[in-house]
Amino acid sequence: MNRRFQSGGQAAARDAADLDRRRRRALWLIGLGTLAVLALLVGFGTRQHAERSAAAAETLDRERNRMPFVRTKEVTVLDRPRQLDLPGTAQAFDSATVFARATGYVASRAVDIGSKVRAGDLLASIAAPELDQQLAQARAQLGQLEAALQQARSNAELARVTNDRTSRLVGQGWSSKQQGDNDRTNFEAQTAAVRVAEANLQAQRAQVSRLGELTGFERVVAPFDGVITERQVDVGSLVTADTTSGTPMFSIARTNVLRVQVYVPQNAVFGVKDGGDAQVSVPEMPGRTFRGTIARNANALQPATRTRLTEVDIDNSDGVLFAGLYCIVRFAVPRPQGAIVIPSEAIVFDRNGINAAVFDNGVARMRRLDIAADEGAQVELRAGLNPGERVILNPPVNLVDGMRVREPEQPEAAAGSK
């Protein structure tokens, strides 16, 4: 029994050892397989990374060496006059406010706003009874002074005759020297009285003339041909004639000729001269242009704006235009020399200022620009480009100086290559 039990124990021990060896071998195989899988994964990842890095490097190199297509246009040189459009305001050639020159009440009114009048036409009449009475009194006093002058002349003539007679009697001894002196001085006094009466009469005549002119102002008339633009009085209104606080009655404007006031900037004042032509248009009248003549200017620039006031006269005999209209005035400004003009889409704004890219045999060259005038669709330059050069339109955002670029193949060139 003991021998059989010992043999059974040895067999179990051998089975346990064998099982342990198989377990360790399985674990070793599993670890080896895991390592192999990890090695494969690492190798595959390394290969993918290398391929991606190579592709990225290739893409970057291709981007660096890629030459973008660009559109170009040759620089234009203009020598014809430059068109300059400026805002302006149409004003009446003459305008005035008619004030009352006689104190009284408005008896009648012959015009209203919009009435067209001729010089001398009656606008209104003023009832001024006090002024009429003053004139009547002055005329009566004038009659008195005329009679007084006649009386003084008669007295002077009597004194002259008496003095002549007394002088002869004194010489013959029939009259005393005292009497002769009295008659002589009386004659001189009467002669002086005549001169005084003549002076008084002349002064009174001036007073009558003045009052007559003032009564003439009871008829308010138009000072020139025009149209009534404002009316400040009506029938029954009290008006006063005063140099400081007189009553305004009407405003009148002469509109058969209009003067358009426009402010010309400094860069164009030497080209806008008196006697030149100008074209005037009104936004509310599309398709119609009015010819004007540069008539006058202020001959001085305003310091705040560096502009000069210029007036353009327009014939408005047909009455189509009105004073106060907003207008656009177009001047043809001569160019002292040919101007370089490029499209506005060729302008590049960056930290270096205003530039343009020039196409130079497949290479982009950046040029600094000095702009003289911006006309919207195109830009006029003072300096920066030369005639015959080609500028790049709408340049790429990454365009830099020295970058290689190319133009699209022209249809003719492409057909010839085929």
Secondary structure, 3 states (H helix, E strand, C coil): CHHHHHHHHHHHHHHHHHHHHHHHHHHHHHHHHHHHHHHHHHHHHHHHHHHHHHHHHHHHHHHHHCCCECEEEECEEECCCEEEEEEEEEEEEEEEEEECCCCEEEEEECCCCCCEECCCCEEEEEECHHHHHHHHHHHHHHHHHHHHHHHHHHHHHHHHHHHHHHHHHHHHCCCCHHHHHHHHHHHHHHHHHHHHHHHHHHHHHHHHHHHHHHHHCCEEECCCCEEEEEECCCCCCEECCCCCCCCEEEEEEEEEEEEEEEEEEHHHCCCCCCCCEEEEECCCCCCCEEEEEEEEEEEEEECCCCEEEEEEEEECCCCCCCCCCEEEEEEEECCCCCEEEEEHHHEEEECCEEEEEEEECCEEEEEECEEEEECCCEEEEEECCCCCCEEEECCCCCCCCCCECECCCCHHHHHHHC
